[in-house]
Amino acid sequence: MDFAWEELTPAQRARHYADWHAGKGLIGGDPRQRPDSDILPSWALGRSIVRALALDDCRGPNGERFRRQTAGPIPLEIEIGFGRGDFLLDRAARRPERWFVGFEVRTKAVRLALRRLESQRLENLWLSDDDARVGLQLAIPDQRVDALHVLFPDPWWKAQHKVKRLFSPPFVDLLAAKIRPGGYLHLKTDVEQYGELVRHLLSRHPAFRDHRPELADRVGPYRPTHRENWCRQNGLPVWNCYFLRRE
Ligand SMILES: C[S@@+](CC[C@H](N)C(=O)[O-])C[C@H]1O[C@@H](n2cnc3c(N)ncnc32)[C@H](O)[C@@H]1O
């Protein structure tokens, strides 16, 4: 399948911002329009689950604990679209001195990862089934994130689904607001043109530098995601990109 993108005209850029502000392209629709979006489901109460719109739900300690733990000086890493959670859970286990937050819109996948997190007794990891575009914006303080991992984002091949693609000019603005100066974005994809799109958007943004392969050292040893394993087994190339947030 073809993954098409082209340099945006000013009118197309303006359309991206208008869609973003209208909440278009959010997976599952705009949560602000959903009934009961200000409360957590009962299965989440008292567990390591957070939803940005339910931070003030006082039926459980989730919001208060999340705010306290993510507000402090301890380094924070985020993964968007963690799927089965192999990379995220492994990373949280390897680095108990850091906090981790994972966003994954598929609630079923989040509940599975939650069970694994609890059986491994990981106490430095929060999971969320928010669309990351809402979760990052509303639940994560500005300039707080040390590393943000996006591993094999959905390409959304069809033209009419492009609005759901994670990477767009307003999303890169959001990354610039949340990643601290000196922090970095880590992207992996098996769609070469998606890598090119991300590189195009990031390298033209004043807050980021172009891809720097040497930043791979900051990630260090890791457990590959399900998709990365699949690519390895099927001999598919994977593109890795690392973008430093300027000081
Ligand atoms: C192609 S899968 C890759 C999953 C995993 N990272 C891997 O490498 O195996 C992309 C994942 O991102 C999730 N996702 C897509 N858009 C998202 C968004 N806006 N916020 C959070 N998760 C998202 C999807 O539900 C899906 O699980």
The ligand as a Gaussian input file, in Angstrom:
#p B3LYP/6-31G(d) Opt

LIG

0 1
 C        0.613000      -0.530000      14.780000
 S        0.197000      -0.623000      16.447000
 C        1.784000      -0.811000      17.243000
 C        1.683000      -1.339000      18.640000
 C        3.052000      -1.495000      19.367000
 N        3.669000      -0.213000      19.561000
 C        3.960000      -2.408000      18.597000
 O        4.974000      -1.897000      18.072000
 O        3.662000      -3.613000      18.522000
 C       -0.208000       1.064000      16.901000
 C       -0.857000       1.151000      18.268000
 O       -1.082000       2.519000      18.581000
 C       -2.364000       2.651000      19.178000
 N       -2.783000       4.054000      18.905000
 C       -3.075000       4.576000      17.697000
 N       -3.356000       5.883000      17.807000
 C       -3.235000       6.202000      19.123000
 C       -3.416000       7.395000      19.868000
 N       -3.782000       8.514000      19.257000
 N       -3.216000       7.372000      21.205000
 C       -2.852000       6.209000      21.821000
 N       -2.683000       5.041000      21.171000
 C       -2.863000       5.027000      19.841000
 C       -3.201000       1.598000      18.475000
 O       -4.342000       1.227000      19.206000
 C       -2.219000       0.463000      18.317000
 O       -2.230000      -0.399000      19.429000

